[in-house]
Amino acid sequence: MVTVIWGSAFVAQRFAAMRMDILLFNGFRFLVGTLILVPLAWTLPRRKPSNLDESRQAKMGIFLAGLMLFAGATLQQWGMRYTTAGNAGFITGLYVVLVPLLLAVFLRQKPRQSIVIATLLAAAGLFLLSTGGSLRLNPGDVLELSGAFLWAGHVILIGWLAQRANVIQIAIGQNLACGLLSLSLFALLAQSDPWLGLHESWWTIVYTGVLSIGIGYTLQIVGQREAPPSDAAIILSGEAVFAAIFGWWWLNEQLSGVQLLGCGLILAGMLLAQMGSKEESRQGMGAV
């Protein structure tokens, strides 16, 4: 469900990136995502930390998640101005490779063999789908690659937080932190006409704020209460497939045979990631 939502919002993000201030766009949409979750915070039961240390760790983790979102979303939107949509989709999607790599290097978590193969399939599929088999580097690609490391770190951190804090608390906390950080930096760097493009891009703020942020990121947290980070990253790579589908549906963009093959490889990687026993698939979650 998250991949469908994020894939459908890619068109709106691309539209906004070319027409309005990046920080203003991110600030407003993350605050919209926060506001629609506030009623749930009053109605759903809250998970109480077992001790004071756990409470402090959870609060620090939520703020760090918001900081990663802020940096990752800013770099992604900024990079979209200086590279193609295909390059942005592929390079951002490289977090599917970075998640198991970071887990292995920093947390000494050796990935399952099926995860290694699934990761390679998903990465190859992302390359074929996003670039059509031909990658031409652009100035914005470095920004997108930097963002990919932050998205990878965010997936790993959410896997840790989901076991220690309430889903709605995590979602509201990280969204609020990201929104306020974006608007604060926007206020410092505002140019002569900072509101330029807002009148024609307001719908992208509402669309992505409600769906991508309010619903999408919340469902990601719910899913990662069960799915290990490497599995989650592979499944989330399906965002590129649905972005292509919605581009075809709404913008009449055509998919070549190579791109369709890329879609198939990503889907194959998603299925392969689920192979093996449940016990195997949950190895390492405690250490995260």
HELIX and SHEET records of a PDB file:
HELIX    1   1 VAL A    2  ALA A   17  1                                  16    
HELIX    2   2 ILE A   22  LEU A   35  1                                  14    
HELIX    3   3 VAL A   38  THR A   43  1                                   6    
HELIX    4   4 LEU A   52  MET A   80  1                                  29    
HELIX    5   5 ALA A   85  THR A   92  1                                   8    
HELIX    6   6 TYR A   95  PHE A  106  1                                  12    
HELIX    7   7 GLN A  113  THR A  131  1                                  19    
HELIX    8   8 ASP A  141  LEU A  161  1                                  21    
HELIX    9   9 VAL A  167  LEU A  189  1                                  23    
HELIX   10  10 LEU A  198  TYR A  207  1                                  10    
HELIX   11  11 THR A  208  TYR A  217  3                                  10    
HELIX   12  12 THR A  218  GLY A  223  1                                   6    
HELIX   13  13 PRO A  229  LEU A  236  1                                   8    
HELIX   14  14 GLU A  239  LEU A  251  1                                  13    
HELIX   15  15 GLY A  257  LEU A  272  1                                  16    
HELIX   16  16 LYS A  278  SER A  281  1                                   4    
END                                                                             
